[in-house]
Amino acid sequence: MKILGISFGRKNQRCDIMVKEALFAAKGAGAEVQFINTMGLRIDHCHACDYCARCRDRGDVEVRCCLKDDYHILEEAYYDCDGIIIGAPVYAVGIVGQFKNFLDRLCPSHDRAEMWETNKKREAEGKPLLDERYFKDRYSAYISVGGANTRNWVALGLPMLHLFDFSFIQKCVGHVDAYDQGNTGSPILDRALLDRCASLGTAVAQSIGKPYSEVDTWAGDPDDGVCPVCHCRMLNINGTTDVECPICGTWGKMEVADGKVKVSWSEEQLNRARNTPNGIYEHYNEIQNMIKICVPKLTDPDNKALIDREMDRYKRFDQIVGNK
Ligand SMILES: Cc1cc2nc3c(=O)[nH]c(=O)nc-3n(C[C@H](O)[C@H](O)[C@H](O)COP(=O)(O)O)c2cc1C
């Protein structure tokens, strides 16, 4: 079993130290480990060119990105791993953009429902199947690293890291919200923090090889939030007692008793969390239904003529508003 640790922080700084601490523990629990720091890598953002979708539709075994940069280093390492631990810095309240660039290029193009449906078609037609590494179930753990001494300035850190779980239907077994680094100085000066990072490595290593249904490990923070899937501290509120975990897309019922908030989640809702087969199919079906509406609309000759006529105004924007 192989565990990949990725740090999106500076070389030999806080993210590196905490991810490596988790990997030391994973190694101690019997895993093979690999560490990558991304600071020197160029990972551009997705250009929405659809090259990856064309790879899939024309029958390629591999679904690749055509941009020529260092993304492929991370991509290959990911396919080869059985578990992943990501540590990334919080910049401007959310996770550093390079992580999101990586996620945007890797995850939606390997959406598990899309991959399953593609293979079903290929099987029926006797065509070569997609790379089997796209179908591996993997365990994950996340470390969000921030300088600020309150959670106020790291609010979107862990939630954004958890977005990495959906497309590949990964199961997260723990996270650490390592804020307050401005006061901590270095994680090396906070043994308890390093121990929490180590527990992530152990949790991932001990989970690999087991089906998701047999793993209910959670190596988290003592003051984690109420969602039983991602354990994040965010909730969407619509003015009723129905509340939604914005990360997992699940609805729960909120009660306030004795000044404490309690949210109950039905099994049905937990079974449609974004990182489950039901959740990923819900989104797949949503897209298929949208295509049924969108394509006829855009190919309708009257609509096409109207769009072409009106587009002229948008294309000549600078000229119309008098910019040089
Ligand atoms: C551009 C920039 C923005 C930052 N924004 C935040 C922030 O909003 N909240 C926070 O807690 N820390 C913020 N930080 C501090 C970093 O999260 C912190 O220094 C962290 O340790 C960086 O990870 P590293 O040490 O592994 O490189 C910011 C740092 C930079 C460079």
The ligand as an SDF file (V2000), in Angstrom:
LIG
                    3D

 31 33  0  0  0  0  0  0  0  0999 V2000
   -0.6550   35.6260    0.1750 C   0  0  0  0  0  0  0  0  0  0  0  0
   -0.8350   35.0200    1.5330 C   0  0  0  0  0  0  0  0  0  0  0  0
   -2.0710   35.0810    2.1230 C   0  0  0  0  0  0  0  0  0  0  0  0
   -2.2850   34.5200    3.3830 C   0  0  0  0  0  0  0  0  0  0  0  0
   -3.5380   34.5430    3.9050 N   0  0  0  0  0  0  0  0  0  0  0  0
   -3.7510   33.9480    5.0980 C   0  0  0  0  0  0  0  0  0  0  0  0
   -5.0860   33.9090    5.6360 C   0  0  0  0  0  0  0  0  0  0  0  0
   -6.0420   34.4010    5.0480 O   0  0  0  0  0  0  0  0  0  0  0  0
   -5.2660   33.2800    6.8200 N   0  0  0  0  0  0  0  0  0  0  0  0
   -4.2350   32.7320    7.5070 C   0  0  0  0  0  0  0  0  0  0  0  0
   -4.4640   32.1910    8.5910 O   0  0  0  0  0  0  0  0  0  0  0  0
   -2.9800   32.7450    7.0140 N   0  0  0  0  0  0  0  0  0  0  0  0
   -2.6980   33.3350    5.8300 C   0  0  0  0  0  0  0  0  0  0  0  0
   -1.4400   33.3310    5.3100 N   0  0  0  0  0  0  0  0  0  0  0  0
   -0.3380   32.7010    6.0790 C   0  0  0  0  0  0  0  0  0  0  0  0
   -0.0110   31.2880    5.6060 C   0  0  0  0  0  0  0  0  0  0  0  0
   -1.1390   30.4720    5.6160 O   0  0  0  0  0  0  0  0  0  0  0  0
    1.0400   30.6770    6.5470 C   0  0  0  0  0  0  0  0  0  0  0  0
    2.2100   31.4520    6.4640 O   0  0  0  0  0  0  0  0  0  0  0  0
    1.3830   29.2160    6.2810 C   0  0  0  0  0  0  0  0  0  0  0  0
    2.2850   28.7980    7.2530 O   0  0  0  0  0  0  0  0  0  0  0  0
    2.0160   28.9870    4.9170 C   0  0  0  0  0  0  0  0  0  0  0  0
    2.3360   27.6170    4.7620 O   0  0  0  0  0  0  0  0  0  0  0  0
    3.8740   27.1520    4.6470 P   0  0  0  0  0  0  0  0  0  0  0  0
    4.5350   27.6630    5.9050 O   0  0  0  0  0  0  0  0  0  0  0  0
    3.8700   25.6690    4.5950 O   0  0  0  0  0  0  0  0  0  0  0  0
    4.4120   27.7680    3.4040 O   0  0  0  0  0  0  0  0  0  0  0  0
   -1.1920   33.9110    4.0650 C   0  0  0  0  0  0  0  0  0  0  0  0
    0.0590   33.8610    3.4550 C   0  0  0  0  0  0  0  0  0  0  0  0
    0.2470   34.4230    2.2100 C   0  0  0  0  0  0  0  0  0  0  0  0
    1.5990   34.3300    1.5550 C   0  0  0  0  0  0  0  0  0  0  0  0
  1  2  1  0
  2  3  1  0
  2 30  2  0
  3  4  2  0
  4  5  1  0
  4 28  1  0
  5  6  2  0
  6  7  1  0
  6 13  1  0
  7  8  2  0
  7  9  1  0
  9 10  1  0
 10 11  2  0
 10 12  1  0
 12 13  2  0
 13 14  1  0
 14 15  1  0
 14 28  1  0
 15 16  1  0
 16 17  1  0
 16 18  1  0
 18 19  1  0
 18 20  1  0
 20 21  1  0
 20 22  1  0
 22 23  1  0
 23 24  1  0
 24 25  2  0
 24 26  1  0
 24 27  1  0
 28 29  2  0
 29 30  1  0
 30 31  1  0
M  END
$$$$
